[in-house]
Amino acid sequence: MKKIQLLVTVLVILCTAAACDNRNEDLTNQVNHNGSVETAVTVQHIDSLHDVLITKHQVWVNGKTFKILEYKDTIPALGIEKTKAENSNGDTQEVKVKKDYEIFITVK
């Protein structure tokens, strides 16, 4: 009976450890140029009230760029935040900077 309990405990621990693996196997350092869509998303600050969201798609077919699609949308600026900055001498001081958007992408 104790052997079965020990076996079940070990199996539970192994399954839990396997589920906690945080590696993302979908990450890549190189784009497949034989057939893929490469997408870049950036936000540029225009002024104190507006930012521009830029979405750029580069379509790759047989090792060559087939088409580049670029979309620009004006979005509201998030305002100003205070943060600490350091100069080349190592001195720090509090400065005001524009807030940046966080970008989350869901691929299905």
Sine and cosine of phi, psi and omega as CSV:
sin_phi,cos_phi,sin_psi,cos_psi,sin_omega,cos_omega
0.00,0.00,-0.64,0.77,-0.01,-1.00
-0.92,0.39,-0.54,0.84,0.03,-1.00
-0.91,0.42,-0.63,0.78,0.02,-1.00
-0.92,0.40,-0.68,0.73,0.03,-1.00
-0.89,0.46,-0.66,0.75,0.02,-1.00
-0.90,0.43,-0.68,0.74,0.02,-1.00
-0.89,0.45,-0.69,0.72,0.02,-1.00
-0.90,0.44,-0.67,0.74,0.02,-1.00
-0.89,0.46,-0.71,0.71,0.01,-1.00
-0.89,0.45,-0.69,0.73,0.03,-1.00
-0.88,0.47,-0.66,0.75,0.03,-1.00
-0.90,0.44,-0.69,0.73,0.01,-1.00
-0.90,0.44,-0.70,0.72,0.01,-1.00
-0.90,0.44,-0.67,0.74,0.03,-1.00
-0.91,0.42,-0.65,0.76,0.03,-1.00
-0.90,0.43,-0.69,0.73,0.01,-1.00
-0.90,0.44,-0.64,0.77,0.01,-1.00
-0.92,0.38,-0.57,0.82,0.00,-1.00
-0.96,0.29,-0.38,0.93,-0.03,-1.00
-1.00,0.04,0.09,1.00,0.00,-1.00
-0.93,0.37,0.90,-0.44,-0.08,-1.00
-1.00,-0.04,0.09,1.00,0.02,-1.00
-0.92,0.40,0.65,-0.76,0.06,-1.00
-0.96,-0.28,0.96,-0.29,-0.06,-1.00
-0.95,0.31,-0.20,0.98,-0.01,-1.00
-1.00,0.07,-0.13,0.99,0.02,-1.00
-0.95,0.30,0.61,-0.79,0.00,-1.00
-0.63,-0.78,0.47,-0.88,0.07,-1.00
-0.98,-0.21,-0.13,0.99,-0.08,-1.00
-0.68,-0.74,0.68,-0.74,-0.01,-1.00
-1.00,-0.03,0.70,-0.72,0.07,-1.00
-0.96,0.27,0.95,-0.31,-0.05,-1.00
-0.99,0.11,0.03,1.00,0.02,-1.00
-1.00,0.08,-0.26,0.97,0.02,-1.00
0.12,-0.99,1.00,0.07,-0.02,-1.00
-0.36,-0.93,0.20,-0.98,0.11,-0.99
-0.86,-0.51,0.88,-0.48,0.01,-1.00
-0.98,-0.17,0.80,-0.60,-0.09,-1.00
-0.85,-0.53,0.69,-0.72,0.07,-1.00
-0.81,-0.59,0.70,-0.71,0.02,-1.00
-0.83,-0.56,0.81,-0.58,0.02,-1.00
-0.69,-0.72,0.36,-0.93,0.09,-1.00
-0.81,-0.58,0.80,-0.60,0.05,-1.00
-0.92,-0.39,0.65,-0.76,0.04,-1.00
-0.99,0.12,0.79,-0.61,0.04,-1.00
-1.00,-0.08,-0.84,0.54,0.00,-1.00
-0.49,-0.87,-0.22,-0.97,-0.08,-1.00
-0.94,0.33,-0.28,0.96,-0.05,-1.00
-0.95,-0.32,-0.34,0.94,-0.15,-0.99
-0.72,-0.70,0.56,-0.83,0.17,-0.99
-0.82,-0.57,0.26,-0.97,0.07,-1.00
-0.86,-0.51,0.81,-0.59,0.09,-1.00
-1.00,-0.04,0.86,-0.51,-0.03,-1.00
-0.91,-0.41,0.83,-0.56,0.05,-1.00
-0.88,-0.47,0.85,-0.53,-0.06,-1.00
-0.83,-0.56,0.80,-0.61,0.03,-1.00
-0.90,-0.43,0.79,-0.62,0.08,-1.00
-0.91,-0.41,0.88,-0.48,-0.04,-1.00
-1.00,-0.08,0.85,-0.53,-0.01,-1.00
-0.96,-0.26,0.77,-0.64,0.06,-1.00
-0.68,-0.73,0.83,-0.56,0.04,-1.00
0.78,0.63,0.70,0.72,0.08,-1.00
0.98,0.17,0.07,1.00,-0.02,-1.00
-0.78,-0.63,0.48,-0.88,0.08,-1.00
-0.95,0.32,0.88,-0.48,0.03,-1.00
-0.99,0.12,-0.69,0.73,-0.05,-1.00
-0.33,-0.94,0.54,-0.84,0.13,-0.99
-0.88,-0.48,0.83,-0.56,0.02,-1.00
-0.92,-0.39,0.75,-0.66,0.00,-1.00
-0.73,-0.68,0.75,-0.66,0.00,-1.00
-0.84,-0.54,0.68,-0.73,0.04,-1.00
-0.82,-0.57,0.73,-0.68,0.01,-1.00
-0.73,-0.68,0.72,-0.70,0.07,-1.00
-0.99,0.12,0.77,-0.64,0.00,-1.00
-0.76,-0.64,0.36,-0.93,-0.01,-1.00
-0.93,0.37,0.60,-0.80,0.10,-1.00
-0.95,0.30,0.47,-0.88,-0.04,-1.00
-1.00,-0.01,-0.07,1.00,0.03,-1.00
0.99,-0.15,-0.32,-0.95,-0.09,-1.00
-0.91,-0.41,0.56,-0.83,0.11,-0.99
-0.74,-0.67,0.43,-0.90,0.05,-1.00
-1.00,-0.08,0.68,-0.74,0.04,-1.00
-0.53,-0.85,0.23,-0.97,0.03,-1.00
-1.00,-0.09,0.69,-0.72,0.03,-1.00
-0.83,-0.56,0.47,-0.88,-0.02,-1.00
-0.85,-0.52,0.72,-0.69,0.05,-1.00
-1.00,0.00,-0.02,-1.00,-0.07,-1.00
-0.92,0.40,-0.34,0.94,0.04,-1.00
-1.00,0.08,-0.10,1.00,-0.01,-1.00
1.00,-0.03,0.03,1.00,0.03,-1.00
-0.97,0.23,0.67,-0.74,0.04,-1.00
-0.92,-0.39,0.54,-0.84,0.10,-0.99
-0.47,-0.88,0.34,-0.94,-0.01,-1.00
-0.99,0.11,0.75,-0.66,-0.01,-1.00
-0.76,-0.65,0.32,-0.95,0.07,-1.00
-0.98,-0.22,0.77,-0.64,0.03,-1.00
-0.73,-0.69,0.37,-0.93,0.06,-1.00
-0.96,0.30,0.65,-0.76,0.04,-1.00
-0.94,0.33,0.60,-0.80,0.03,-1.00
-0.97,-0.23,0.55,-0.83,0.12,-0.99
-0.96,0.28,0.56,-0.83,0.20,-0.98
-1.00,0.00,0.66,-0.76,-0.04,-1.00
-0.92,-0.39,0.82,-0.57,0.05,-1.00
-0.86,-0.51,0.74,-0.68,-0.02,-1.00
-0.85,-0.53,0.76,-0.65,0.07,-1.00
-0.93,-0.37,0.82,-0.57,0.00,-1.00
-0.90,-0.43,0.77,-0.63,0.02,-1.00
-0.89,-0.45,0.00,0.00,0.00,0.00
